[in-house]
């Protein structure tokens, strides 16, 4: 069986680290460390024989598959064959079955990478010296195989056999550097499968002193009380299910007060069991902020938080922090559209989860490169374009694949030039920009929707009933 201390394993780690600029003496180069990879493999009990598709080679091929515009397995295996030939190694088979069977579970590596990047984030990137995490949920689709339909059934509003299996994903993003620190995966519907249910599974990802920012759906007594008992503060948009009366409670200023939320009975037995050991009351600060911009209608924002000090945390700063919650929507867009995670390719639930976590690992490694560029250019990582960073990384990949033959000085010079190219592409700050959500013409040709099973549609074509 394979050993974690053998020479080929160490060489594979060095090769994988070079692809994402993880060697050298610059900052943010220990995110994907040898120890984190070894610990993750040992924790999951991964053992292997010395063959072509070792865990790290498989991970490298899987990452390249995700970063490529063509995400087919045949294209991924073809890139491996080209790499082996360039390294004077014998080519492997172009069949994809061995590669598909060799993929391992790298969720621990993805988590460790995101948390390591968040840990070494510069103090200037934090909010009042505290770490802020953004939480939100989304959905992903997958091939409609029987195994996927069984574990991740399609929504009930779709006719059986006509839709696609759908999974719900709840993700924690770091506000300072944009890294994914943890993620929960569940079915689209069912008891405990909501975004609140996924948040309960991610409670251990928070540490005392952290701050969570979320939308009004997360403004639930049970989850917020559980966070507060762990020493975690929160900022969420006030839910409409609780009435706001600024004539009651402890007054801190105009439209600023501290009130007491009492425990309510939940709708399900599972939620009541979850709330059983929680305190009966939760003190919450409610702030109402009027937002006025020239040329636009004024808006009213009501937020709930446990940051009680009105001097250290004025309500205007709380409103600005909540407005940064929109970054989580952009991060999800980077995962689903830029990295093409919206439609998965694997045909079994186990491989679907592995594919999701490999997307997260690739996302975190790209965020690491952005953090290095931001540190060198003395700016915040979120001011750098994620898509342009990915495009620059793709352009440099052929050169990065052959760095083992180059000197350390040449590698350092290449890294510096790549970092300079990434730091040029910044995201514009255009708060007053607005555009119609319409397009001039369809991006693809129109096709009728499939309203019956595919085998029934084929039978109708053979019978001449339809085209």
N, C-alpha and C positions, 0 to 999 in steps of 0.2 A: 504494500500500500504506500501511497505518497507520504512523504514527511515534510513538515513545515519548515525544516531547516536545510533541506537539500539545495544544491546550487541551482537547478532549473527553476525551483519555486522562487528563489530570491531574484533570479534574472527576469522571471515573468512579472514579478511585482515592480521591478525597476522599469520594465518596458511599459506597464500599465500606467505608472506614475508619470512617465515622460509624456504620454499622450495628453495629459491634462496639466502639464507644467508643475508637477509636484516634486521635482528635485531641484537642487540648488540651495543657496543660503538666504533667499529672500523671504519676506513674511508670507504667511498662509501657505507654506509648503509642507506642513505636517498634518494636513486635514485627512488625506488618504495615506496613512502611514502603514509601514509593514506590520506593526503591532496590531492596528485596528483590523486589518484584513485577516491576520492570523487568528486573533481572538474571535472574530465573527465565524470563521470556518470551524474552529474548535468548538465554539458554543453550539453550532448546529450539527456537530458530529459529521462533518464532511470529510470523507476519505476517498481516495481515488488511486488508480493505477497510473503509472507514467505512460500516458498515451497522448494522442493529439489534443483531444478536448479535455484538458485539465481544467479545474475550476477557474483559474485566472485567465486562461486563454478563452474559455467560454464566455466569461464576463466581458473581456475585451471585445470579442466578436458581437456579443449582445449589445454592448454600448454603441459600437459602430453601426449596428443595425438600426438602433433607435435614432441616432444622429443623422442617418442618411435619409435622403428624400425617398429612395426606394427601400422600403422596410421589409422586403421579402427575405425569407430564409436563404433562398438560392443566391441572392446578391450578397448576403453576409458571408456565406461559405466561399463564394468566389473571391471576396476580398481577402479571406484567410489564405486561400491558395496562392494568390498573388504575393502576399506577404512572405509566405514560406519560400517561394521561389526566389524572392529578392534576398532572402537570408541564406541562400544556398542549402535549403532543406528540401526534402522530397515532398512533392505535392500530395495533399490528401484527396480523398474521394470527393467528387462534387455532389454526391447524394446528401440530402439534408436530414435524413433520419437520425444519424449519429449525433449531429449538433442539437437537434430538438430534444433528444433524450438526455443530453449532458448538462442542461441548464440547471443550476443550483439556486437555492433560496438566499438572496443577498439583501434581505431586508435589514439585517443588523449592520451591514456595511453602509447602507444608505442612511440609517439613523445615526450611526457614529460619525459619518461625514458631516451631516447637517449640524449636529450638536457641537462637533469640534470647531466648525467654522463660526458658529454662534458664540462659543466660549472665548475665542480669540478676537472677537470684533472689537474695534477701537472704542475707547470711552467716548469719543466725540460723536459716534454714531448712535449712542444710547439716548433715551429720553429721561432727563433728570437723573442720569446715572443708573437707570433701571432698565431691565430687559422687557421689551413689549412683544407680545405674540398675537398674531392675527389668526382667527379661526373662522373657517367657512367650509361649506360642503358643496359638492358637485356630483355629477354622474358620468359614467363611462359606459360605452357599449362594447359588445364582443360578438364573435360569430355565434350563430344560433344552433349550436350542437346540443344534443340531448343532455350532456353533462353540464354544460353552462346553463341551460334552461332549468335544470333541477336545482342548482344552488343559487343562481341569480336570475330568477324568473322575470320575464318581461312585464311591463306595467299592465294592470288589470283592464285599462281602457283600450288595449289593443287586442285584436282578435288572435286567438291561439295560432301560432305558426306563421303569423304575418309580420310580427315585430322582431326585435332583437333583444336578447338578454341584457339586463341593465344592472349595474352595481353602483351603490352609493359610496362616495369617498369623502371622509372628513379629514381636513389637513390643517396642521399648525405651521404657520410661516413666521419666521423671525422678521420683525419690522426693521431691524438695523441692517441686515445683510441679505434678506430675502430667502434664506435657506429653509428647507423643510426639516423640522426637528422631529416630527412624528406624524403618523397617518393611521386612520382606521378605515377598514373596508368591510362593507356589509351589503346585504341585498337591498333592492330599491324600496321595498315595502315590507311591513311585518312588525311585530312587537320588538322594540329595542333597536330597530334598524334606522331610526330617524337621525338627523344631525345632532339632536340632543343626546340620543343614545350613544352615538359615536363619541361625543364629547366626554361622556362618563368613562369610556374605555381609555381615554387619553389623559385622565387626571394625573397619572404618575409622571407625565412628561413635564408638569409644572413644578417649580421650586419656590420656597418662600421668598417673597420680594418681587416675584414676577407680576406682570400686568397682562391681562387678556382683553383684547378689543374685538367685539363681535357685533352683529346686527341685532335687530329687535327680536328675532326668533330665539336667540340665546338668552333673552332676558327672562329666564325662568327661575323661580324661587329655589328649586332643589339644586340645580347645577351651580347657581351663583353662591348659594350657601355652602355647598361642598368646596368650592374654590376658596371662599373666605376662611373656612376652618383650616385650610392648608396654608394660610398666610399669603394667598394670591389675591391681588386686587383685580378689579374688572372695570371696564367702561363699555356700556351697551346702550343702544337706543331704547328709550323707554317703551315698553309694550303697551298696547292699547287696552289690554285686558285689565289693567289696574288704573283706576282713576287718579288723577293728580289734583291735589288741593293745596295750593301754596299758602293757605291761611292757617294750616296746621303744621305741627312739627317744630323742630328747632331751627330758627331762622338764622342763616349765615349771611344773607344779603338779599337784594332784590332778585326774585325768582330763583332763589338758592336756599335749599333747606335740607335738613336731615329728618327722615321719617322712619317708621318701624314697619317692616313687612312681617306679618305673622304667617305661620305655616298654613298651607291650604291642603286639602285632601286632593290627591291626584286621581286621575281617571282610571288608571290601571293598577293591578296588584303589584306589579314589578316596580312601578314608580313609588308607590307607598312604602314598599319594603326598602327601597333605596333611601327614602326620606326618614325612615324610622329613627335612625341614630343621629340625625342632624338636630341642631338647636331649634327651639320653637320660634325664634324671632331672628330677623336679620335687619341691621341698621343700614340704610341706604341713603346716599346723598342724591337728590334730584335737582337738576339744573335746567333752566329754560333759557336758551340763547336765541336772540333775534339776529338773523344773518341778512344783511342788506348789501346789495351790489348795484352800482349805477347801471341803469338800463335793464335790470331784471327785477322780478317780483321778490319782495322780501320773504324769507322763509323762517320758520320757527323750528328749532331743534331742541328736543327734550332728551337728556341722557341720564342714565342711572349709573352710579359709581360708588366705590368704597374708598375713594381718595377724599378724605373729609377735610383736610386743611385748606381753607379758601385762600390763604396767603401763598403757600407753596404751590398749590394747584388751583389757580383762578379758573373760573368756569369758561373763560374765553380760550385758555390753553387746552382745557378738556375738549372743547368743541373742535379745535384744530387737530388734536390727537385723534378724535373719532373720525374726522374727515380723511385721515390717512388710512382708515380701514379700506378705502377703495383700492389700495395696493394689493389686497388679497385677491380682488377680482382680476387684476392684471397678472398676478402670479399664476393663478389658475389658467388664465388664457395662455401664458407662456408654456405651461405644462401640456395643455390639451391641444392647442393649435400649433405653436412653434415647434414643440417636440412630438406632435401628432399622437397624443395619448387619448384623444376623444374616441377613436375607434381602434380597439385592440385586435390582435391577430391570433392569439393562442386559442386552442379549442378545448381546453380542460380548465376547470376552476383553479387548480393548483398552478398551472402555468400562467393563467391570467394574473394571479397575485404576484408571481415572480416578474411578469412583464411590467406591472405597475410599479413595483419597487425598483426595477432597473431604470425606468423613466425617472424616478425620484433621484436615484444615484447620479444619473447623467445631469439632471437639473442642478443638484447640489455641487457637482464638480464644476459646472459652468459658472455658478455663483461664486465659487472659490476664485476662479480666474478674474471675475469682475471685481472681487474684493481686493485682489492684488493690484489691479489697474487703478482702483479708487485710492488705494493707499499710496501708490506712487504719484498720482496726479493730485493728491490732497483734496479729495472730494468724497461725497457719500456714494456708496455702491448703487443706490437706487437711481442715481442720476445717469447711469450708464445703460445703454440699450441692450436688452437681453438678446434680441434677435440678431443684432449686428455682432455681438460677441460670438454667437453660435456660427454665423457666417464666416467670421474671421478664423475661428477654430477649425472649421471645415477646410478653409483654404490652406491652412498651415499643416493639416494632418499628414499629407504625403511627406513633408519634410520632417515632421516630428517622429514619423515611423522609422526613420533611418538615423536617428540621433546617436544610436549606440556606436556608430562608426566615427563620430565627430568628437573633437576635443571639448573639454569643459568650457574653455573660453568661447568657442563657437556657439555652444548651447546657450550660454549666458547671453551672448549677443543676440541670438535669435529670440530668446524669451523677452529681452528688453524691447526689441522691435515689435514683437507681437503685442506686448502690453501697451506700447505707445499707440499702436493702431486701434486697439480696443478703446482706450480712454478718449479718443477723438469723438466717438459716436455717443453723444449724450441725448438724453430724453428731454424734449422741450417742455418747459413749464408754461402751459397755456390754460389757466383756470377758467377763462371766460370763453373758451372755444366751444362752439356747438355746431353740429352738422345734422342734416336730415338722415334718418335711418332708412334710406332707400338707395337703390342702385339704378343706373341708367338702363342696363340690359342684363338679361340672365347670364350667369357665368358658365352655364353648361346647357346643352340641348335639353329640351323638355321631353320627359318620358311619363307615360301614364303610371299610376301607382298600382302595385300588385294587390288586388283585393281578394284573391283566393290563394290556396296553397300552390306552391310552385309545380308540384306534380299534376295538379288539376289544370293549371294554366298550360302545361305541356300537352295534356290530353286534348284540350280545346284547340290548340294549334294543329295537332295531328288530325283532328276531326274537321278542320277548316272552319271552326266557329269564330275564331279570332286570329289576330296576327301577333 
